[in-house]
Amino acid sequence: MKALIRATIQHSLAWSFCAFYTLVMVAALLLTAGKFPDRITLPLVRFWGRTMLRISGVTLEFEGDCSALGRRAPRVLTFNHASTLDLFIITAILTPGGTAVVKRSILYIPFMGWSAYLAGLVLLDRSNRERAIASIEKAGARIRDESLSVFIAPEGTRTSSRAPAKFKRGAFRMAEVSGADMVPVVIDGAAEVWPRDKNFCWGGTVKIRVLQAIPHAELMERGARAVADDLRERYARDLGVELPVVETRELEPVAA
């Protein structure tokens, strides 16, 4: 009963807020034609994410040196993806010049889809390999040409545990194309306060940490697969989990 009441309250508040705030966002973005991303679009998107976190009862706690999140630079920021909460967290901490890779299917979600499109988020169609690759290539060009910081989950989809799933190559291809460094961002605790199998959030504290960046030169020298495997291990160590010893090897698409 307690879970049902919590879910009902959260969903009612969240959808009511999204219905109202989306109209405000859409109007503001249409009137400004998206010409002031850091002065208008960024604050609007951050406010949405931070309000959704409040509705979810979640507080963010930043650990260590997270100054990279406060400045503009061309880069690919990766994050571990284990909860629906991650969408709220990433939009809440967007850097100047920041955007995020989201599933194209978000366009079919009332209110949120309109805002995602007008806010210039990178839409990835995972059902179509050619379109997915094209989206990754286009995002890489935008990072290079517009000095963007793009957040992307290298796992490609939510995991069912704290241990990160095998990383796909989309994030690394994006970095290769853009010539940008990669900055790993750890989201610690989201899976515990909002598990994948729940349709509501229990509330609590989620910790954010920024790990040492991976220079573009290292990526090009060692190759995407080697860097991806090492980065996954870094995430596992930071989260205090062990990776499966035996994994099934599959051919994977370039896109994440």
Summary of the structure (lengths in Angstrom):
residues: 256
radius of gyration: 17.7
end to end distance: 38.2
largest distance: 55.5
contacts: 846
relative contact order: 0.17
helix: 50%
strand: 16%
